[in-house]
Amino acid sequence: MISWPSTHYTSQERFELERERIFEQSWICVGRSSAVSEAGSFLRAEVGRESVLVVRNRDGQLRGLVNLCRHRGVQLCMEESGNFGKSIRCPYHGWTFGLDGRLVAAPYINDLPPETRERHLYTAAVTEWLGYVWVNLNTEAPPLSEQVAPMLRHRFGEIDVPSHYGMEDLTVAKTISYDVRANWKILFENFCECYHCPTMHPEICDALPEWRSGYGTVAGPEGPKREGSKLADGATGFSLSGRAAAPTLPGVPREDERTFHGILLWPNVHLIFVPDHVMCMRFEPQGPDRTRVISDWLFHPEAIADPDFNPNDAVGLIDVTARQDFEACERVQLGTSSAYFEELHTPHESLILDFRSWIHQAIAERPVPRLTIGQSVNGDSNATTLTSTGTSSEVGV
């Protein structure tokens, strides 16, 4: 068993190491592709210690640009999203960069050394999958497919469950942001097990009665429950009332029309697939004892266009469950300050050990390349139906 000291949840030094070795060396889900659908549109994301601008250029390609002017190190943009128009202008001295990150103008540039013209913005690798944008600061990292494929196979076997739900074509009907006073790993470990479900989650156990056994879908006596969990008898949807909020999504196979599927994609995504919608939860570590969690509820645009559509019943089930989880996680965080803090894992919690093994390997083995001018990056292959977009990391390209 991998046992961790409480300092893994409380130490600023450990937190910085995880940001450097995990969040700056992994593909991180940062936002919905629809937020950057037009030329010049952008979203700003925190990736490890860095601020990154994801920008759609005039050719329709995405670029990941480190949010740092190459003149005096000013953050170029403070807004969460918007549209730059044709260029990105530093508000301090007026240096101007194209949507591809190239320096295109600066005051009195003819009076400056010739090499100044090569001070383009640093870039990050970027790709799109499941209708979301994923960023990697390590421009030499393997493609996203190599990161997620082992987790997809472990959870679902050879069935490509995510593809059945057409996430690229869905629309966000509701987003809730949570500020949780707990370490990001405590949150992930909570979602790695359902041993707490009979004690804490009466609502979700009513919706998925077999969860009263203490086993959910991500872990079980013999591994993950690949066929998912069935809704309660008489229920037509995954909601507080048991009623569907929308028609079944077009690609959902008949055998899954009353099924719940869930998967954790380390290090920052939790996905839930149910017949009429998908929930995507993203984790953004803010400190050793604080994590921002953003949850999106995705429905088919035709369902949202219905005047009678109301997602609140479906949203409410995960929202109440998440708040119960987050309160428990905050209590664990408080417990980590005790000299008596220790753990015991039951068979229901075996996935926690897999998670810790993954973290241990990432911390121990991953190199930490720094951003340099002129790097190249591997393209993304479609091994898990991933779509690669604009993953070049050469500065300004």
DRENPAVEX-773787 format. One record per atom (N, C-alpha, C, CB): residue in one letter; x, y, z. Coordinates in steps of 0.05 Angstrom, whole numbers, plus 5000, padded with zeros to 4 digits. Atoms other than C-alpha are relative to their C-alpha. Glycine has a CB too. Layout:
! residues N
aXYZ
...
END
This chain:
! residues 397
m501749765000
m500050005000
m501750255000
m498150005024
i498649755001
i502550704983
i498850185021
i499950134972
s501049834979
s501851105047
s501450274997
s500649885028
w499049735003
w502751855044
w500150155027
w498450164980
p500149834976
p504852335099
p498150234996
p502950115006
s502049785002
s500052905114
s501250244985
s499150095028
t498849775014
t505153395085
t499549994970
t503050005005
h500750015029
h503153145015
h497550164994
h499649714992
y502449845003
y496753535027
y500250285010
y497749865014
t499849744987
t499454135064
t502550164993
t500149955030
s497549875005
s506454295041
s500050174974
s502349804998
q499849835024
q507454884994
q502249904982
q500750295009
e497950115016
e513954564971
e499049764983
e502449925017
r501250235014
r510253924952
r498150104978
r498649815019
f501949905019
f504854324918
f501450114975
f498250225013
e498549895022
e509954694875
e501249784983
e502250195010
l498950235015
l513154034856
l497949874983
l501249795019
e502250125016
e506453754833
e499250184977
e497649945018
r500649825022
r505054374793
r502149984978
r499750295010
e497850015020
e511854324759
e500149734986
e502650045014
r499650275012
r512053564747
r497449884989
r501149825021
i502550115009
i504653424736
i498550204983
i498349915024
f501849825015
f500654034715
f501450164978
f498750205020
e498549875022
e506254334672
e501149794981
e502250175012
q498950215017
q507953654641
q497849824989
q502149845015
s502350165008
s500953384627
s498250164982
s498449885024
w502149865015
w495253544580
w497850075020
w498849824977
i501949894980
i490553984621
i497550114985
i501350225017
c502549905012
c483254104602
c499450275011
c497649805006
v500249734991
v482254854605
v497450144994
v502250164989
g502549875007
g475455024574
g498749894975
g500550304997
r501650105022
r470254914522
r501050134974
r497050075004
s499149905026
s472254974449
s498250224989
s500149774980
s501849805010
s466055384435
s500650285011
s497149935008
a499249744989
a469055944478
a502050144982
a501149975028
v498049895018
v474356044424
v499349914971
v502949915008
s500950105026
s470355904361
s500550204977
s497149945001
e499749805020
e471556564324
e502950104999
e498150235005
a497349895003
a477956874297
a500450235020
a500450104971
g499449804980
g481157294351
g499049945028
g498950264991
s501150064974
s477156974407
s502149855017
s497549834998
f498050124982
f481056744468
f498749925026
f502350195005
l500650054972
l480556434537
l502750005014
l498449745004
r497650004984
r485656524592
r499849775020
r500450275014
a500150244983
a487555904632
a502550005017
a499949744983
e497750054982
e492055744691
e500949714996
e499250055030
v498950275004
v496555154675
v502549995017
v500749954969
g497850004981
g501154994733
g500450285011
g502549904987
r499449734990
r504655644751
r499650214978
r502950015010
e500149825023
e503455954682
e497250094993
e501449884976
s502449915012
s498056374651
s500249974970
s499450305008
v499950075029
v496356144580
v497650124987
v500249704996
l502249905017
l492156484527
l499649804977
l500650284988
v500850175022
v488556004480
v498550174980
v498349755010
v501049815020
v487256394416
v499349854974
v502050224995
r500750105027
r483656224351
r501150204980
r496949954997
n498949815019
n487656514294
n498250024975
n502849924992
r501649945024
r485056754226
r499749764982
r501050234985
d500250255016
d486356064195
d498249795014
d502749894995
g501750184985
g481655744246
g501549815018
g498549844980
q498450174983
q487355414284
q500250125028
q502849964988
l499649914973
l488355454359
l503050035006
l498749805020
r497249964991
r494755724389
r499950045031
r501350244987
g499649954972
g497055684461
g502350185004
g500449735015
l498049794997
l500856314479
l500450065030
l499250264984
v499449934973
v504356424545
v499450305004
v503049945008
n501149734996
n501057054574
n502150185012
n497549985018
l497749854990
l507557444581
l501350154978
l502049815014
c498849845020
c510058024540
c503049955000
c499450305004
r497250065002
r517157894514
r501750255004
r500649874974
h498549764995
h519158614530
h500850025030
h498450254992
r499449974972
r518558694606
r498549815018
r499350295009
g501350214985
g514658074627
g497350075011
g501849945023
v502749934991
v507858404635
v498049794991
v499250284989
q502250175009
q501757954634
q498450164980
q498249905023
l501349855022
l498558154568
l497050035005
l500449854975
c502950004998
c491357984588
c499249915027
c498849824978
m501150084974
m487457954653
m497249894998
m500150245019
e502850095003
e480557804625
e499949694997
e498750134975
e500350285003
e478057084627
e499549914972
e497849895018
s500650075027
s475657084556
s499250264985
s497749794998
g500749775016
g474057554498
g500949964972
g501150255012
n499050015027
n476457734429
n502150224996
n497650044980
f497849815004
f483058064412
f499850154974
f502749855000
g500049885026
g481058254342
g502249884983
g500250305002
k497950095019
k487058214295
k502749965014
k500350194977
s497350014987
s492758264346
s499750035030
s501850224989
i499949984971
i494758254419
i501950225007
i500849725013
r498449774994
r497358914446
r500650025029
r498650264990
c499249974972
c501258984511
c499150285009
c503149965004
p501049744991
p497959534552
p502250185013
p497949965021
y497949854986
y504659744583
y501650184980
y502049815014
h498449845019
h509159964524
h499049974972
h502949915002
g501250015027
g504859784465
g501249794981
g500250264988
w499150215018
w508659184438
w497549844991
w502049815015
t502350125012
t503858834391
t500849734987
t498750184979
f499550275009
f503558094374
f497749904983
f500549805023
g502150125016
g499757724320
g498649785015
g501149904973
l501550224987
l494657184337
l501649745000
l497349964986
d498250235000
d500256684321
d502350045020
d501149964972
g498049964980
g504656994375
g502450164990
g500949755011
r497749865010
r509557354329
r499950305007
r500249964969
l499949714996
l511858054347
l499750144973
l502750085013
v500549865025
v509058504293
v500550305001
v497149954991
a499549714998
a510259204321
a500850075028
a497450164992
a499249894974
a513459594377
a500850294996
a502449835013
p499249725003
p514560334389
p503050034995
p499350165025
y497249945007
y521060584357
y501649744994
y501350155023
i498750255004
i522659874335
i502550024983
i498149794988
n497749965018
n527560134282
n502450095016
n499450194978
d497849914984
d531760424338
d501149785019
d499250245017
l499250224982
l532259754375
l501849804986
l497549865011
p498350205013
p537259194362
p498449824981
p501449825021
p501450165019
p535358764302
p498749755012
p501849924977
e501150244988
e534358144345
e497450045015
e502149875018
t502549944986
t528658494380
t497649894984
t499750305005
r502250095017
r524258304321
r499449705003
r500650074971
e500550294996
e524957574340
e498949935028
e502649854996
r501050054973
r522157654410
r497049944999
r500550245019
h502850095002
h515757274395
h499149885027
h499749804977
l501050124976
l511256994449
l500749705002
l496950035002
y499750294996
y512856314479
y497349874996
y501149945028
t502550145006
t507755794460
t499849735016
t499749944971
a500650254988
a504555174490
a498649824980
a498350035026
a501550185017
a501854554456
a497050015007
a501049705003
v502949994996
v494354554447
v498649814981
v498950304995
t501650185017
t489154064420
t497250015010
t501149715001
e502950014993
e481653944421
e499149715001
e498350174980
w501250264998
w477953334444
w497550025017
w502049795013
l502650014986
l470753204467
l498850285002
l500449885028
g501149734999
g469153934451
g501450185020
g497149995006
y498549844981
y474354184501
y502850054989
y500249855027
v497249935007
v481154514494
v501849895022
v500350314998
w498050124982
w487154164525
w502750134994
w500149694997
v497449865003
v493854514537
v502249855014
v499850295011
n497750124987
n500754244552
n502350194997
n500749724987
l497749825000
l506554694572
l502549864990
l500550125027
n497750165010
n511354134554
n499649954971
n500449745016
t500550025029
t511754214479
t501449754989
t501150244986
e498850255009
e515753564475
e498449765010
e502949985009
a501650224988
a510353154510
a498749834979
a497850115019
p501550175018
p507052554476
p497250124996
p499849715010
p502749905005
p500152694446
p498049935022
p499049914973
l502250054981
l493852724488
l499149715000
l497750194995
s501050275002
s491752044463
s501649815017
s500149904971
e498450184983
e497651714499
e499550045029
e502950054993
q500649954972
q495652044564
q497449875009
q499950305005
v502650094992
v488351854564
v499349724992
v497950194989
a500750275010
a488251194525
a500149795022
a501749934977
p499950204979
p490650764584
p497750025020
p502650015014
m502249964981
m485351064630
m497349924987
m499950295009
l502550085014
l479850964578
l499849704998
l499950134972
r500050305002
r481850234567
r499549875027
r502649904988
h500350124974
h482250094641
h497150035009
h501850145021
r502849954991
r475350394653
r497949864983
r499550305001
f502150095018
f471450184591
f500849764983
f499250234982
g499150225018
g475549624559
g500450114972
g497949775000
e499749925027
e475349664484
e497750174989
e500549764982
i502349845008
i468750054481
i500650295003
i497549925016
d499549714999
d469550784463
d497550155010
d500850104971
v502449894988
v464151024510
v499750304994
v499949965030
p500449715005
p465551784503
p498950074973
p502650145004
s500949935027
s464351764428
s497049974996
s501549824980
h502950045003
h457151534438
h498450255008
h499249775017
y501549784989
y455252194471
y500350264984
y500850045029
g499749775018
g457552684417
g500650265014
g497450034984
m499549774984
m460553174466
m500750254983
m502249945020
e499249775017
e463353604409
e497550164991
e501549904976
d502449865010
d456153764389
d498150095022
d498549814982
l501749914978
l453353904458
l500550285008
l500449815024
t499849734991
t452254574490
t499850025030
t497750184987
v500149974971
v453454804561
v497450135008
v502550165010
a502549894990
a446754904595
a500350135027
a497949795000
k499649904973
k449555044664
k502949965008
k498149865021
t497350024989
t456355184696
t499950095029
t502050164984
i499749924972
i457755194771
i502949985007
i498249835019
s497249994990
s464455394801
s500049975030
s501550254991
y499850054972
y466255144870
y502850075010
y499349705007
d497449944988
d471855404915
d500249825024
d500250305008
v499950214979
v473854804958
v502650045015
v499949724987
r497649964983
r478554885017
r501249735006
r499150155026
a498750264997
a482154235005
a501949964977
a497949775000
n498050065020
n488153964967
n498749854976
n502249835012
w501250125023
w486653734896
w500149705001
w501550104975
k499850304998
k488953024911
k497849895018
k502849925009
i502150094982
i483952964968
i497449984984
i499650185024
l502550015017
l478353134918
l500149764981
l499850264984
f499850235019
f480852624867
f499649745015
f502650014985
e500350244985
e481452094920
e497249955009
e501950005024
n502850034993
n474352224941
n498449884977
n498750275007
f501450105023
f471952094870
f501049734991
f500150204977
c499050275006
c476251464866
c498549785014
c503049995007
e501350214985
e471651094913
e497150075006
e501549935026
c502849964993
c464251004931
c499449885027
c498249874978
y500350114973
y465450705000
y498350195018
y502749945013
h501449804984
h462651355028
h497150054990
h501550264999
c502649935012
c456451364983
c497649925018
c499749864973
p502350074983
p451650975029
p499750185025
p500249715009
t500149834976
t453551435087
t499250284993
t502750005013
m500249725006
m453652105052
m498050084978
m502650104992
h501449925025
h449652084987
h497349864997
h501849954976
p502650135004
p442351874996
p498850064973
p498150085022
e501349935025
e440352244933
e501149844977
e500550304994
i498950145023
i445251914886
i499649705003
i503050064997
c500650284996
c444051234918
c497149934993
c500549925030
d502750045010
d436651324904
d499949984970
d498150235009
a499950005030
a438451464831
a501449754990
a501450254990
l498450235008
l443450884827
l500149815024
l502950084991
p500350164976
p441250364879
p502449825006
p497649834999
e497750194995
e447249894869
e502350145014
e500949884974
w497849864987
w451750444896
w499849975031
w499950304993
r500350054971
r449050274966
r501949785009
r497249935007
s498150214994
s454049694962
s502750115008
s500349814977
g497449884995
g459750184970
g501950004976
g501349875023
y498450005025
y462250054899
y498550164979
y500449704990
g501149855022
g460950554844
g500749874973
g500950295000
t499250115026
t463150484772
t503050014995
t498650154978
v497149975006
v470450704775
v501649785014
v500950275009
a498550214987
a472550144823
a498049795011
a501750115023
g501850214990
g469649474845
g501749765009
g498149904978
p498550234990
p471648794874
p501949894980
p498149785009
e498250115021
e474648584807
e500750214980
e498649774986
g499249795018
g476349254777
g497650184994
g501149894974
p502249825006
p471949794745
p497649864989
p501050224980
k502550125011
k464649644728
k499650114972
k497650075019
r499949895028
r465349724653
r497350034988
r501749824983
e502649975012
e458049634638
e498450235012
e498449745003
g501449774987
g456250234682
g498049915021
g498650164979
s502150064980
s450650274733
s497350084990
s500650165027
k502749955010
k443250234719
k498550195018
k498549744997
l501749824985
l438350774739
l497949835016
l498650194981
a502050134983
a433250604793
a497549924983
a499150185023
d502550085014
d426950224771
d498050235000
d498849755015
g502049795003
g421850704744
g501250274993
g498450035025
a498749745007
a426951264734
a500450024970
a502750035014
t499649955029
t427351564664
t502450184995
t497650134988
g497749825003
g433252024678
g501750015025
g499250274991
f498249974978
f439152184723
f499650285011
f503049964991
s500849754989
s436152734765
s498949965028
s497950144982
l501150024973
l433452884835
l497249874999
l499750285013
s502750115001
s426352694813
s500049734986
s498250194985
g500050245016
g428552104770
g498950034972
g498549795015
r501149955027
r425652434708
r502250114982
r497650205001
a498149905020
a429652574645
a499650304996
a499849854973
a500249715006
a431153304632
a499950064970
a502450145012
a499949965029
a431753204557
a499849724986
a502650154991
p500050265014
p431052664503
p502749875001
p499150044971
t497450155001
t436452124500
t501750114977
t499549704997
l498149905020
l442552364462
l500149814976
l502850045012
p500350165025
p442652124389
p501849764998
p500550184977
g498150225004
g448851684393
g500049795022
g502650104997
v500050194978
v447251314458
v498849744992
v498550125025
p501050265008
p446550574444
p497749915018
p502249785000
r502450094985
r440150214467
r500749895027
r498549794983
e499350124974
e443749834522
e500850215021
e502249804996
d499249804981
d445850494554
d497850215004
d502550144990
e502149804998
e439150854551
e499050045029
e497649924983
r500649964971
r438450754627
r502549955016
r497749815009
t497450064988
t445850734645
t501650255007
t501649824981
f498149804991
f450751164684
f502849904995
f499650075030
h497250065002
h458051164663
h501650245012
h500849964970
g498249794989
g463651554698
g502949924996
g499450055029
i497250055003
i471051624688
i501650245011
i500849954970
l498149804990
l476852004721
l502350004980
l500949945029
l497749975018
l482052274672
l502050185015
l499150134973
w498049854985
w488152474713
w501650174982
w501849805016
p500349904973
p490252994730
p497850195006
p502550135007
n501849794992
n484353464724
n497149974989
n501050254992
v502750025012
v477953174694
v498449765012
v500249964969
h501950214993
h471952774718
h497650034981
h499150035031
l502250005019
l466652584666
l497849815009
l501049924972
i502450174995
i459652314677
i498350004974
i498450115024
f501650045024
f455652034618
f497449875009
f501549824979
v502750114995
v448151924627
v498350044974
v498650145024
p501350015026
p442851824573
p499450274987
p497449865003
d500949755013
d440652554563
d502050225003
d497550085012
h498049794998
h446952944582
h502649905009
h499050225019
v497350064991
v454252954601
v500850225020
v502149994976
m498949814981
m457553284661
m503049994999
m499049955029
c497149994999
c464853514658
c500950175023
c501150124973
m498949874977
m468353704722
m503050044997
m499349855027
r497249945002
r475154054719
r501150105026
r500550214977
f498749934975
f479954134777
f502350194994
f501049755015
e497949815003
e484454744782
e501350065027
e499050274987
p498749964974
p489354714841
p500850305004
p502549825003
q499449724994
q490055404874
q502150025022
q497550145008
g498150004978
g494555224933
g499949725013
g499350225020
p499950264987
p496254644979
p497349925013
p502149995022
d502550054986
d489454715013
d497650134987
d500250095029
r502249875013
r485055014960
r499949914970
r500250315002
t500450095028
t482154774893
t497550134989
t499849694999
r502449915014
r477455104844
r499049774983
r500650254982
v501250215016
v472554614812
v497950134983
v498849775019
i501949905019
i468654794750
i498449774987
i501350174978
s501750215011
s462754354729
s498250114978
s498349875023
d501749935022
d459354394662
d498049784995
d501650054974
w502050195008
w452754054645
w499350054971
w497450035018
l500149985029
l452353914571
l497549864989
l502549894986
f502450125012
f445853794533
f500050054970
f497450125012
h500249965029
h443953744460
h498750274995
h498349774987
p501149735005
p442654434430
p497050004993
p501550134977
e502950015006
e435754214405
e498449985025
e499449774981
a501450014974
a433754034476
a500050275014
a501349795018
i499849744987
i436154704502
i498150204987
i502950105000
a501749825015
a432155054448
a497049975006
a500449974970
d502850044992
d425654754474
d499250205021
d499649705010
p500949804980
p421755294512
p499649885027
p497550144990
d500650134975
d420154794566
d502549885013
d497949784997
f497550124989
f427454574577
f500850135026
f502250024980
n499149914975
n429854634648
n502049805011
n497750055021
p498050204991
p436454304670
p500349975030
p502650074988
n499449984971
n435854454744
n499649745015
n498250215012
d500550254987
d433053774764
d502449814997
d497449864989
a497650165005
a438953424731
a502550125013
a500549964970
v497849874988
v443953934754
v500049965030
v500050314994
g500250014971
g441353894825
g501149745012
g497250025008
l499150264988
l443153154834
l503050005004
l499249774982
i497149994997
i450553244820
i500950235018
i501450034972
d499349764984
d450753934853
d499849935030
d498250234993
v500350064971
v448053674920
v502149795008
v497249905006
t498050214994
t452653064916
t502850125001
t499949784978
a497349875000
a458753494899
a500450165025
a500350184976
r499749844976
r457353954957
r500449835025
r497650195004
q499550194978
q456953365004
q502949904999
q498049764998
d497250095003
d463553104976
d502050215009
d500549924971
f498149794994
f466953774982
f500150065030
f499350254984
e500049964971
e464853865054
e501749785014
e497250005012
a498450224988
a467853175071
a503050044994
a499149734989
c497249955007
c474253355033
c501250225017
c500250074970
e499049794982
e474953995073
e500549905028
e498050235000
r499550124974
r474353585136
r502649835000
r497649835009
v497550155002
v479953125112
v502350205001
v500149834974
q497949805000
q484153745098
q500650105029
q499250244982
l499749914972
l482953985170
l501549785015
l497350065013
g498850224986
g485053295194
g503049974994
g498749744993
t497250045007
t491753325158
t501950165018
t500550094971
s498449854981
s494153835210
s500649865026
s498750275005
s499750154975
s493753315265
s502449825000
s497549835006
a497750184997
a499852935290
a499149714998
a501550065026
y501050275000
y495352325292
y498849914973
y497949975022
f501250065026
f493252355219
f501249744988
f500550234980
e499250255013
e493451665186
e497749894984
e501049795021
e502150115018
e489551245135
e499949705002
e500650104972
l500450295005
l486750555124
l498249984976
l498849855025
h501650025025
h484150355055
h498749724999
h501850044976
t501550255004
t478749835044
t500249914971
t497050045009
p500050095028
p478049414981
p498450184982
p498949724998
h501649825016
h472849924958
h501650244989
h497650105016
e498549765006
e478350444953
e502649944985
e500650155026
s497550085013
s483450084910
s500950204979
s499549734987
l499249815021
l483350614855
l501650235011
l497550114986
i498349804987
i486351104905
i503049934997
i499350045029
l497250095001
l492650684904
l501150024971
l500249715010
d499249965027
d492750694828
d500750294994
d497849904980
f499649715003
f492151454830
f502750085012
f497750165013
r497549924987
r497851514879
r502549894986
r500049905029
s497850115015
s502251054838
s500650174975
s499349714991
w499749835024
w501051494777
w501450265008
w497250074988
i498749754990
i502952124817
i502949955007
i498550115024
h497350074992
h509051784846
h501849984975
h500149745016
q498450035024
q511451594776
q500550274986
q498649814981
a499749745013
a510152284748
a502050185015
a497250154999
i498149844984
i513952624805
i502849904996
i499250005029
a497350124999
a519752134802
a501450004973
a499949725010
e498750065026
e520852044727
e499850224979
e498749764990
r500349805022
r518452644687
r502150215000
r497350135002
p498149775002
p523753124662
p498450264999
p501749974974
v501449745000
v522153854666
v501450194980
v500250135029
p498849825020
p524054184600
p498950285003
p499449894972
r500949735000
r523754934598
r499350094972
r502250195013
l500749905026
l520655334543
l502450134986
l497750215003
t497949885015
t525655514489
t499050074972
t502549824999
i500849925027
i525255844422
i500749784980
i501450274991
g499450185021
g524655394362
g499549705006
g502750034991
q500650284994
q522154754395
q497949904979
q498949975028
s502150135016
s517954254355
s498549825018
s501249854976
v501850164983
v512253834381
v498949774984
v497850175013
n501250225014
n509453154364
n497150064994
n500249745016
g502849985006
g502753154328
g498549805015
g499549974970
d501750184985
d496852804359
d498849794982
d497850155015
s501250215016
s494852124331
s497249945010
s501749755000
n502850034993
n487651894333
n499549725012
n498350034975
a500350274988
a488651264375
a497549975017
a502549955017
t502550014984
t482751444419
t498050204990
t500650055030
t501849825013
t478651844370
t500550295008
t497149935005
l499349734994
l482452474389
l500350164974
l502550015018
t499549835022
t482653064342
t502150205007
t497450144991
s497849814994
s489153454340
s499750254985
s502749874993
t500349745013
t488954194326
t502350185008
t497450125006
g498049794995
g494854674321
g501949945023
g498550245007
t498350074978
t499754314366
t502950094996
t500049715005
s497349905004
s505954654337
s500950185023
s500350154973
s499049844978
s510254954391
s502350184993
s500849835023
e497949825008
e515255334351
e499150285005
e500849964970
v500949734991
v515156044378
v499050164976
v502350145014
g501249835020
g510556474338
g498849864976
g502050194990
v501050155023
v508355914291
v497449875006
v502149794990
END
